Amino acid sequence: MDKKILLVAAVLGITAIVLGAFGAHGLKKVLSVEQLTTFEVGVRYQMYHALFLLFIGSFAFLGEKERMIIFYLTITGVLFFSGSIYLLATNGITNLKTKFLGPITPIGGLLLILAWCYFFYAILSKKQ
């Protein structure tokens, strides 16, 4: 069991719930339906990967190095993917310059895909 990974999973889960509630209640009146749907995609993927990290942190089958590679790919992917989506979806009310975030979202998605691919590879390469 990896305490650091489990703690980060808990923080991602907590913030996903908070952001989901904020989106459903606080942003409902100020965002368009399309912007709110986009915001919810960020929340959903953050929660999926909080659960993924919870599993990775408690999965004894993986070695420490394997867990840490998956951890760093996942946390960076969530920050890039969900974080950029949150900023892009709320751009209308924050007036932040978010043009540079366009390419960040797919990079985050790619990192999340790589985390899952590395997980697959790590399991496949284990001797029985």
DSSP file (Angstrom, degrees, kcal/mol; ACC not computed):
  #  RESIDUE AA STRUCTURE BP1 BP2  ACC     N-H-->O    O-->H-N    N-H-->O    O-->H-N    TCO  KAPPA ALPHA  PHI   PSI    X-CA   Y-CA   Z-CA
    1    1 A M              0   0    0      0, 0.0     2,-0.7     0, 0.0    57,-0.2   0.000 360.0 360.0 360.0 133.4    0.0    0.0    0.0
    2    2 A D     >  -     0   0    0     55,-2.7     4,-2.2     1,-0.2     5,-0.2  -0.906 360.0-164.9-110.4 108.7    1.4    3.4   -1.0
    3    3 A K  H  > S+     0   0    0     -2,-0.7     4,-2.6     1,-0.2     5,-0.2   0.876  87.0  53.7 -61.3 -42.0    0.3    6.2    1.4
    4    4 A K  H  > S+     0   0    0      1,-0.2     4,-2.3     2,-0.2    -1,-0.2   0.931 110.8  45.6 -61.7 -46.1    1.2    9.0   -0.9
    5    5 A I  H  > S+     0   0    0      1,-0.2     4,-2.5     2,-0.2    -1,-0.2   0.916 113.5  50.0 -64.1 -42.5   -0.8    7.7   -3.9
    6    6 A L  H  X S+     0   0    0     -4,-2.2     4,-2.2     2,-0.2    -1,-0.2   0.885 110.3  50.3 -64.6 -38.5   -3.8    7.0   -1.6
    7    7 A L  H  X S+     0   0    0     -4,-2.6     4,-2.4     2,-0.2    -1,-0.2   0.913 111.6  47.3 -65.7 -42.5   -3.6   10.5   -0.2
    8    8 A V  H  X S+     0   0    0     -4,-2.3     4,-2.8     2,-0.2     5,-0.2   0.898 110.3  53.5 -65.6 -39.0   -3.5   12.1   -3.6
    9    9 A A  H  X S+     0   0    0     -4,-2.5     4,-2.4    -5,-0.2    -2,-0.2   0.913 109.5  48.7 -59.7 -42.6   -6.4    9.8   -4.7
   10   10 A A  H  X S+     0   0    0     -4,-2.2     4,-2.9     2,-0.2    -2,-0.2   0.916 111.3  48.9 -64.3 -43.3   -8.4   11.1   -1.7
   11   11 A V  H  X S+     0   0    0     -4,-2.4     4,-2.7     2,-0.2     5,-0.2   0.920 112.1  48.6 -63.7 -43.4   -7.6   14.7   -2.5
   12   12 A L  H  X S+     0   0    0     -4,-2.8     4,-2.0     2,-0.2    -1,-0.2   0.906 113.3  48.1 -62.2 -41.0   -8.6   14.2   -6.2
   13   13 A G  H  X S+     0   0    0     -4,-2.4     4,-2.1    -5,-0.2    -2,-0.2   0.926 112.6  47.7 -64.4 -45.6  -11.8   12.5   -5.1
   14   14 A I  H  X S+     0   0    0     -4,-2.9     4,-2.5     1,-0.2    -2,-0.2   0.946 114.5  45.4 -60.9 -49.5  -12.7   15.2   -2.6
   15   15 A T  H  X S+     0   0    0     -4,-2.7     4,-3.0     1,-0.2     5,-0.2   0.841 109.5  55.9 -67.8 -31.0  -12.1   18.0   -5.0
   16   16 A A  H  X S+     0   0    0     -4,-2.0     4,-2.4    -5,-0.2    -1,-0.2   0.918 110.3  45.4 -64.4 -41.6  -14.0   16.2   -7.8
   17   17 A I  H  X S+     0   0    0     -4,-2.1     4,-2.4     2,-0.2    -2,-0.2   0.931 115.0  47.2 -66.3 -45.0  -17.0   16.0   -5.5
   18   18 A V  H  X S+     0   0    0     -4,-2.5     4,-2.7     1,-0.2    -2,-0.2   0.938 115.3  45.2 -61.6 -47.5  -16.7   19.7   -4.5
   19   19 A L  H  X S+     0   0    0     -4,-3.0     4,-2.7     2,-0.2    -1,-0.2   0.870 111.8  53.0 -66.1 -36.2  -16.2   20.9   -8.1
   20   20 A G  H  X S+     0   0    0     -4,-2.4     4,-2.4    -5,-0.2    -1,-0.2   0.921 112.2  44.2 -63.3 -43.9  -19.1   18.7   -9.2
   21   21 A A  H  X>S+     0   0    0     -4,-2.4     4,-2.3     2,-0.2     5,-0.6   0.904 113.7  51.1 -66.5 -41.1  -21.4   20.2   -6.6
   22   22 A F  I  X>S+     0   0    0     -4,-2.7     5,-2.0    -5,-0.2     4,-1.3   0.909 112.1  47.2 -62.0 -42.0  -20.1   23.7   -7.4
   23   23 A G  I  <5S+     0   0    0     -4,-2.7     5,-0.2     3,-0.2    -2,-0.2   0.923 114.3  46.1 -64.2 -44.4  -20.7   23.1  -11.1
   24   24 A A  I  <5S+     0   0    0     -4,-2.4    -2,-0.2    -5,-0.2    -1,-0.2   0.821 132.2  16.1 -70.2 -31.5  -24.2   21.7  -10.6
   25   25 A H  I  <5S+     0   0    0     -4,-2.3     4,-0.4    -5,-0.2    -3,-0.2   0.829 130.9  36.6-110.6 -48.7  -25.3   24.5   -8.1
   26   26 A G  I  <<S+     0   0    0     -4,-1.3     3,-0.2    -5,-0.6    -3,-0.2   0.841 124.2  36.2 -80.3 -33.8  -23.0   27.5   -8.3
   27   27 A L  S >><S+     0   0    0     -5,-2.0     4,-2.1     1,-0.2     3,-1.0   0.571  91.5  90.4 -96.1  -9.6  -22.2   27.6  -12.0
   28   28 A K  T 34 S+     0   0    0     -6,-0.3    -1,-0.2     1,-0.3    -2,-0.1   0.835  92.4  43.0 -56.7 -35.3  -25.6   26.5  -13.3
   29   29 A K  T 34 S+     0   0    0     -4,-0.4    -1,-0.3    -3,-0.2    -2,-0.1   0.628 120.0  40.1 -88.0 -13.8  -26.8   30.1  -13.5
   30   30 A V  T <4 S+     0   0    0     -3,-1.0     2,-0.3    -4,-0.1    -2,-0.2   0.569 104.6  65.9-114.9 -11.0  -23.7   31.6  -15.1
   31   31 A L  S  < S-     0   0    0     -4,-2.1    59,-0.1    -8,-0.1     2,-0.0  -0.825  80.6-114.9-110.2 151.8  -22.5   29.0  -17.6
   32   32 A S     >  -     0   0    0     -2,-0.3     4,-2.6     1,-0.1     5,-0.2  -0.299  35.7-104.4 -71.3 166.9  -24.2   27.9  -20.8
   33   33 A V  H  > S+     0   0    0      1,-0.2     4,-2.4     2,-0.2     5,-0.2   0.902 123.9  50.9 -59.8 -40.8  -25.4   24.3  -21.0
   34   34 A E  H  > S+     0   0    0      2,-0.2     4,-2.1     1,-0.2    -1,-0.2   0.916 111.1  46.9 -64.5 -43.8  -22.4   23.5  -23.3
   35   35 A Q  H  > S+     0   0    0      2,-0.2     4,-2.5     1,-0.2    -2,-0.2   0.899 112.8  49.7 -65.1 -40.6  -19.9   25.1  -20.8
   36   36 A L  H  X S+     0   0    0     -4,-2.6     4,-2.3     2,-0.2    -2,-0.2   0.892 109.9  50.8 -66.1 -39.5  -21.5   23.2  -17.9
   37   37 A T  H  X S+     0   0    0     -4,-2.4     4,-1.4    -5,-0.2    -1,-0.2   0.905 110.9  49.2 -63.1 -41.5  -21.3   19.9  -19.8
   38   38 A T  H  X S+     0   0    0     -4,-2.1     4,-1.5     2,-0.2     3,-0.3   0.922 109.8  51.2 -63.0 -45.0  -17.6   20.6  -20.6
   39   39 A F  H  X S+     0   0    0     -4,-2.5     4,-1.8     1,-0.2    -2,-0.2   0.903 107.4  54.0 -58.5 -42.4  -17.0   21.4  -16.9
   40   40 A E  H  X S+     0   0    0     -4,-2.3     4,-2.8     1,-0.2    -1,-0.2   0.811 101.3  59.0 -65.0 -30.8  -18.7   18.1  -15.9
   41   41 A V  H  X S+     0   0    0     -4,-1.4     4,-2.5    -3,-0.3     5,-0.2   0.927 105.6  49.4 -62.5 -44.0  -16.4   16.1  -18.3
   42   42 A G  H  X S+     0   0    0     -4,-1.5     4,-1.9     1,-0.2    -2,-0.2   0.911 112.5  47.4 -59.5 -43.4  -13.4   17.5  -16.3
   43   43 A V  H  X S+     0   0    0     -4,-1.8     4,-2.4     2,-0.2    -2,-0.2   0.925 111.6  50.7 -63.6 -45.5  -15.0   16.5  -13.0
   44   44 A R  H  X S+     0   0    0     -4,-2.8     4,-2.5     1,-0.2    -2,-0.2   0.924 112.1  45.5 -61.5 -46.5  -15.9   13.0  -14.3
   45   45 A Y  H  X S+     0   0    0     -4,-2.5     4,-2.0     1,-0.2    -1,-0.2   0.854 110.7  54.5 -68.0 -33.4  -12.4   12.3  -15.6
   46   46 A Q  H  X S+     0   0    0     -4,-1.9     4,-1.6    -5,-0.2    -1,-0.2   0.928 111.0  45.4 -63.6 -43.1  -10.9   13.6  -12.4
   47   47 A M  H  X S+     0   0    0     -4,-2.4     4,-2.3     2,-0.2     5,-0.2   0.907 109.3  55.0 -68.2 -40.9  -13.1   11.2  -10.3
   48   48 A Y  H  X S+     0   0    0     -4,-2.5     4,-1.9     1,-0.2    -1,-0.2   0.923 112.7  43.3 -55.1 -43.1  -12.3    8.2  -12.6
   49   49 A H  H  X S+     0   0    0     -4,-2.0     4,-2.3     2,-0.2    -1,-0.2   0.722 106.6  59.4 -82.5 -20.4   -8.6    8.8  -12.1
   50   50 A A  H  X S+     0   0    0     -4,-1.6     4,-2.0     2,-0.2    -1,-0.2   0.918 110.6  44.2 -64.7 -43.7   -9.0    9.3   -8.3
   51   51 A L  H  X S+     0   0    0     -4,-2.3     4,-2.2     2,-0.2    -2,-0.2   0.883 111.1  54.3 -67.3 -38.6  -10.5    5.8   -8.2
   52   52 A F  H  X S+     0   0    0     -4,-1.9     4,-2.8    -5,-0.2    -2,-0.2   0.934 110.5  45.7 -59.3 -47.4   -7.7    4.6  -10.5
   53   53 A L  H  X S+     0   0    0     -4,-2.3     4,-2.9     2,-0.2    -1,-0.2   0.860 108.4  56.6 -66.7 -34.5   -5.1    5.9   -8.2
   54   54 A L  H  X S+     0   0    0     -4,-2.0     4,-0.8     2,-0.2    -1,-0.2   0.920 111.7  43.5 -59.9 -42.9   -6.9    4.5   -5.2
   55   55 A F  H >X S+     0   0    0     -4,-2.2     3,-0.7     2,-0.2     4,-0.6   0.932 114.1  49.3 -66.9 -47.1   -6.7    1.1   -6.9
   56   56 A I  H >< S+     0   0    0     -4,-2.8     3,-0.8     1,-0.2    -2,-0.2   0.891 108.5  54.3 -61.0 -41.0   -3.0    1.6   -7.9
   57   57 A G  H 3< S+     0   0    0     -4,-2.9   -55,-2.7     1,-0.2    -1,-0.2   0.720 117.0  36.0 -67.5 -21.7   -2.0    2.6   -4.4
   58   58 A S  H << S+     0   0    0     -4,-0.8     2,-0.9    -3,-0.7    -1,-0.2   0.343  89.0 106.5-113.0   6.0   -3.5   -0.5   -2.9
   59   59 A F    X<  -     0   0    0     -3,-0.8     3,-1.1    -4,-0.6     8,-0.1  -0.769  47.1-171.2 -91.2 103.4   -2.6   -3.0   -5.6
   60   60 A A  T 3  S+     0   0    0     -2,-0.9    -1,-0.2     1,-0.2    -4,-0.0   0.634  73.2  78.9 -71.6 -15.0    0.3   -5.1   -4.3
   61   61 A F  T 3  S+     0   0    0      2,-0.0    -1,-0.2    65,-0.0     2,-0.2   0.787  83.8  73.6 -65.7 -28.4    0.9   -6.8   -7.6
   62   62 A L  S <  S-     0   0    0     -3,-1.1     2,-0.1    -6,-0.2    61,-0.0  -0.607  82.3-123.8 -89.1 147.8    2.8   -3.7   -8.9
   63   63 A G     >  -     0   0    0     -2,-0.2     4,-2.5     1,-0.1     5,-0.2  -0.344  30.2-103.0 -80.3 169.3    6.3   -2.8   -7.9
   64   64 A E  H  > S+     0   0    0      1,-0.2     4,-2.4     2,-0.2     5,-0.2   0.912 121.0  50.1 -60.8 -45.3    7.1    0.6   -6.4
   65   65 A K  H  > S+     0   0    0      1,-0.2     4,-2.2     2,-0.2    -1,-0.2   0.917 111.4  48.9 -61.6 -43.3    8.7    1.9   -9.6
   66   66 A E  H  > S+     0   0    0      1,-0.2     4,-2.2     2,-0.2     5,-0.2   0.921 111.2  49.6 -62.9 -44.6    5.7    0.8  -11.7
   67   67 A R  H  X S+     0   0    0     -4,-2.5     4,-2.7     1,-0.2    -1,-0.2   0.905 110.9  50.0 -60.6 -41.5    3.2    2.5   -9.2
   68   68 A M  H  X S+     0   0    0     -4,-2.4     4,-2.7     2,-0.2     5,-0.2   0.877 108.9  50.9 -69.9 -36.5    5.2    5.7   -9.3
   69   69 A I  H  X S+     0   0    0     -4,-2.2     4,-2.3     2,-0.2     5,-0.2   0.949 114.3  44.2 -62.6 -47.6    5.3    5.9  -13.1
   70   70 A I  H  X S+     0   0    0     -4,-2.2     4,-2.5     1,-0.2    -2,-0.2   0.907 113.1  53.1 -62.4 -41.8    1.6    5.4  -13.2
   71   71 A F  H  X S+     0   0    0     -4,-2.7     4,-3.1    -5,-0.2     5,-0.3   0.948 111.6  43.5 -58.8 -51.7    1.1    7.9  -10.4
   72   72 A Y  H  X S+     0   0    0     -4,-2.7     4,-2.0     1,-0.2     5,-0.3   0.887 114.7  49.1 -67.6 -38.6    3.1   10.7  -12.1
   73   73 A L  H  X S+     0   0    0     -4,-2.3     4,-2.1    -5,-0.2    -1,-0.2   0.924 116.0  44.7 -62.0 -43.2    1.5   10.1  -15.5
   74   74 A T  H  X S+     0   0    0     -4,-2.5     4,-2.8    -5,-0.2     5,-0.2   0.937 113.8  46.2 -69.5 -47.9   -2.0   10.1  -13.9
   75   75 A I  H  X S+     0   0    0     -4,-3.1     4,-2.3     1,-0.2    -1,-0.2   0.908 116.4  45.3 -65.8 -40.3   -1.6   13.1  -11.7
   76   76 A T  H  X S+     0   0    0     -4,-2.0     4,-2.6    -5,-0.3     5,-0.2   0.907 113.4  51.4 -67.3 -40.2    0.0   15.2  -14.5
   77   77 A G  H  X S+     0   0    0     -4,-2.1     4,-3.3    -5,-0.3     5,-0.4   0.914 110.8  47.3 -61.5 -43.8   -2.7   14.0  -16.9
   78   78 A V  H  X>S+     0   0    0     -4,-2.8     5,-1.4     2,-0.2     4,-1.3   0.924 112.6  49.3 -64.5 -44.5   -5.5   15.0  -14.5
   79   79 A L  H  <5S+     0   0    0     -4,-2.3     5,-0.4    -5,-0.2     4,-0.4   0.934 118.8  38.6 -61.0 -45.6   -3.9   18.4  -13.9
   80   80 A F  H  X5S+     0   0    0     -4,-2.6     4,-1.4     3,-0.2     5,-0.2   0.952 125.1  36.9 -69.5 -49.8   -3.5   19.1  -17.6
   81   81 A F  H  X5S+     0   0    0     -4,-3.3     4,-1.9    -5,-0.2    -3,-0.2   0.995 128.7  28.0 -70.8 -64.1   -6.8   17.5  -18.8
   82   82 A S  H  X5S+     0   0    0     -4,-1.3     4,-2.7    -5,-0.4     5,-0.2   0.910 121.2  54.3 -67.7 -41.2   -9.3   18.4  -16.1
   83   83 A G  H  ><S+     0   0    0     -5,-1.4     4,-2.0    -4,-0.4    -1,-0.2   0.922 110.6  45.1 -59.6 -45.0   -7.5   21.6  -15.0
   84   84 A S  H  X S+     0   0    0     -4,-1.4     4,-2.8    -5,-0.4    -1,-0.2   0.880 111.9  53.1 -67.3 -36.3   -7.5   23.0  -18.5
   85   85 A I  H  X S+     0   0    0     -4,-1.9     4,-2.9     2,-0.2     5,-0.2   0.920 107.6  51.2 -63.7 -42.9  -11.1   22.0  -19.0
   86   86 A Y  H  X S+     0   0    0     -4,-2.7     4,-1.6     1,-0.2    -2,-0.2   0.935 114.4  43.6 -59.0 -45.7  -12.1   23.8  -15.8
   87   87 A L  H  < S+     0   0    0     -4,-2.0     4,-0.3    -5,-0.2    -2,-0.2   0.903 115.6  47.3 -68.8 -40.8  -10.4   26.9  -17.0
   88   88 A L  H >< S+     0   0    0     -4,-2.8     3,-0.9     1,-0.2     4,-0.3   0.905 112.0  50.0 -66.6 -40.9  -11.7   26.8  -20.5
   89   89 A A  H 3< S+     0   0    0     -4,-2.9     3,-0.4     1,-0.2    -1,-0.2   0.830 116.7  40.7 -68.0 -31.9  -15.3   26.1  -19.4
   90   90 A T  T >X S+     0   0    0     -4,-1.6     4,-1.9    -5,-0.2     3,-1.5   0.301  80.7 108.7 -99.8   9.4  -15.3   29.0  -17.0
   91   91 A N  H <> S+     0   0    0     -3,-0.9     4,-2.3    -4,-0.3     5,-0.2   0.833  71.2  63.3 -55.2 -34.6  -13.4   31.4  -19.2
   92   92 A G  H 34 S+     0   0    0     -3,-0.4    -1,-0.3    -4,-0.3    -2,-0.1   0.778 113.6  31.9 -63.3 -27.7  -16.6   33.5  -19.8
   93   93 A I  H <4 S+     0   0    0     -3,-1.5    -1,-0.2     1,-0.1    -2,-0.2   0.648 123.2  44.8-104.5 -18.0  -16.8   34.4  -16.1
   94   94 A T  H  < S-     0   0    0     -4,-1.9    -2,-0.2    -7,-0.2    -3,-0.2   0.713  84.8-148.6 -96.0 -22.9  -13.1   34.5  -15.2
   95   95 A N     <  +     0   0    0     -4,-2.3     2,-0.2    -5,-0.3    -3,-0.1   0.765  40.3 156.6  57.0  27.8  -11.9   36.5  -18.2
   96   96 A L        -     0   0    0     -5,-0.2     2,-1.1    -9,-0.2    -1,-0.2  -0.528  54.2-109.9 -77.3 149.8   -8.6   34.6  -18.0
   97   97 A K        +     0   0    0     -2,-0.2     3,-0.2     1,-0.2    -1,-0.1  -0.721  51.1 161.1 -80.0 103.8   -6.5   34.4  -21.2
   98   98 A T    >   +     0   0    0     -2,-1.1     3,-1.8     1,-0.1     4,-0.4   0.237  34.5 109.9-113.3  12.0   -6.9   30.7  -21.9
   99   99 A K  G >  S+     0   0    0      1,-0.3     3,-1.2     2,-0.2    -1,-0.1   0.865  76.7  58.4 -56.7 -36.9   -5.9   30.5  -25.5
  100  100 A F  G 3  S+     0   0    0      1,-0.2     4,-0.4    -3,-0.2    -1,-0.3   0.653  92.5  70.8 -68.2 -15.1   -2.7   28.6  -24.6
  101  101 A L  G X> S+     0   0    0     -3,-1.8     4,-1.6     1,-0.2     3,-0.7   0.674  71.9  88.3 -78.4 -16.5   -4.7   25.9  -22.9
  102  102 A G  T <4 S+     0   0    0     -3,-1.2     3,-0.3    -4,-0.4    -1,-0.2   0.901  95.5  36.9 -48.9 -50.9   -6.1   24.4  -26.2
  103  103 A P  T 3> S+     0   0    0      0, 0.0     4,-1.2     0, 0.0    -1,-0.3   0.680 107.0  68.9 -77.3 -15.4   -3.1   22.1  -26.7
  104  104 A I  H <> S+     0   0    0     -3,-0.7     4,-2.4    -4,-0.4    -2,-0.2   0.885  91.3  60.0 -69.7 -38.4   -2.8   21.3  -23.0
  105  105 A T  H  X S+     0   0    0     -4,-1.6     4,-2.2    -3,-0.3    -1,-0.2   0.942 107.0  43.0 -59.1 -52.1   -6.1   19.4  -22.8
  106  106 A P  H  > S+     0   0    0      0, 0.0     4,-2.5     0, 0.0    -1,-0.2   0.837 111.2  56.1 -66.2 -28.9   -5.1   16.7  -25.4
  107  107 A I  H  X S+     0   0    0     -4,-1.2     4,-2.3     2,-0.2    -2,-0.2   0.931 108.5  48.2 -64.4 -43.0   -1.6   16.4  -23.8
  108  108 A G  H  X S+     0   0    0     -4,-2.4     4,-2.0     2,-0.2    -1,-0.2   0.911 110.9  50.5 -60.6 -42.7   -3.3   15.6  -20.5
  109  109 A G  H  X S+     0   0    0     -4,-2.2     4,-2.3     1,-0.2    -2,-0.2   0.901 109.1  51.4 -61.7 -41.1   -5.6   13.1  -22.2
  110  110 A L  H  X S+     0   0    0     -4,-2.5     4,-2.6     1,-0.2    -2,-0.2   0.903 108.0  51.9 -62.6 -41.8   -2.5   11.5  -23.8
  111  111 A L  H  X S+     0   0    0     -4,-2.3     4,-2.0     2,-0.2    -1,-0.2   0.885 109.3  50.2 -62.6 -38.2   -0.8   11.2  -20.4
  112  112 A L  H  X S+     0   0    0     -4,-2.0     4,-1.9     2,-0.2    -2,-0.2   0.909 110.8  49.2 -66.1 -41.4   -3.9    9.5  -18.9
  113  113 A I  H  X S+     0   0    0     -4,-2.3     4,-2.6     1,-0.2    -2,-0.2   0.918 110.2  51.4 -62.0 -42.9   -3.9    7.1  -21.8
  114  114 A L  H  X S+     0   0    0     -4,-2.6     4,-2.8     1,-0.2     5,-0.2   0.865 105.7  55.4 -63.5 -36.1   -0.2    6.4  -21.2
  115  115 A A  H  X S+     0   0    0     -4,-2.0     4,-2.0     2,-0.2    -1,-0.2   0.933 111.5  43.6 -61.2 -45.1   -0.9    5.7  -17.5
  116  116 A W  H  X S+     0   0    0     -4,-1.9     4,-2.4     2,-0.2    -2,-0.2   0.892 113.9  50.9 -68.0 -39.2   -3.4    3.1  -18.4
  117  117 A C  H  X S+     0   0    0     -4,-2.6     4,-2.7     2,-0.2    -2,-0.2   0.904 110.4  48.9 -64.2 -40.9   -1.2    1.6  -21.2
  118  118 A Y  H  X S+     0   0    0     -4,-2.8     4,-3.0     2,-0.2    -1,-0.2   0.881 109.4  52.9 -67.2 -36.6    1.7    1.4  -18.7
  119  119 A F  H  X S+     0   0    0     -4,-2.0     4,-2.0    -5,-0.2    -2,-0.2   0.933 110.8  47.4 -60.3 -46.4   -0.6   -0.3  -16.2
  120  120 A F  H  X S+     0   0    0     -4,-2.4     4,-2.7     1,-0.2    -2,-0.2   0.937 113.7  47.5 -58.5 -48.9   -1.5   -2.8  -18.9
  121  121 A Y  H  X S+     0   0    0     -4,-2.7     4,-2.4     1,-0.2    -2,-0.2   0.903 109.2  53.7 -60.9 -43.7    2.2   -3.3  -19.8
  122  122 A A  H  < S+     0   0    0     -4,-3.0     4,-0.4     1,-0.2    -1,-0.2   0.888 112.9  43.3 -61.4 -39.8    3.2   -3.7  -16.1
  123  123 A I  H >< S+     0   0    0     -4,-2.0     3,-1.1    -5,-0.2    -1,-0.2   0.923 113.7  51.0 -71.0 -44.1    0.7   -6.5  -15.6
  124  124 A L  H 3< S+     0   0    0     -4,-2.7    -2,-0.2     1,-0.2    -1,-0.2   0.852 108.5  52.0 -62.4 -35.3    1.4   -8.2  -18.9
  125  125 A S  T 3< S+     0   0    0     -4,-2.4    -1,-0.2    -5,-0.2     2,-0.2   0.539  85.6 107.4 -83.4  -5.6    5.2   -8.3  -18.2
  126  126 A K  S <  S-     0   0    0     -3,-1.1     2,-0.2    -4,-0.4   -64,-0.0  -0.495  71.7-123.7 -73.4 140.4    4.8   -9.9  -14.7
  127  127 A K              0   0    0     -2,-0.2    -1,-0.1     1,-0.1    -2,-0.1  -0.581 360.0 360.0 -78.6 146.9    5.9  -13.5  -14.4
  128  128 A Q              0   0    0     -2,-0.2    -1,-0.1     0, 0.0    -2,-0.0   0.476 360.0 360.0 -80.7 360.0    3.2  -15.8  -13.1
